[in-house]
């Protein structure tokens, strides 16, 4: 994870000349959910897709992958997958 902070001001600067009616899309197919306060001076952009758990061995062998999101998939009417382990096994 980068130590460089990305602030609300940085985001506002990037958005300053955009038409408020323009659609925003996120690369990778994730969909925006909300902005949630996580501290006195910390806001977190949350997405609808849950974040996959990357085990330590996977992280060690794939340092270029920082995060993975998964879509919740219904296998049947009673079971919905919302967390997926990503490992090298």
Order of alpha helices (4+ residues) and beta strands (2+ residues): alpha-beta-beta-beta-beta-alpha-beta-beta-beta-beta
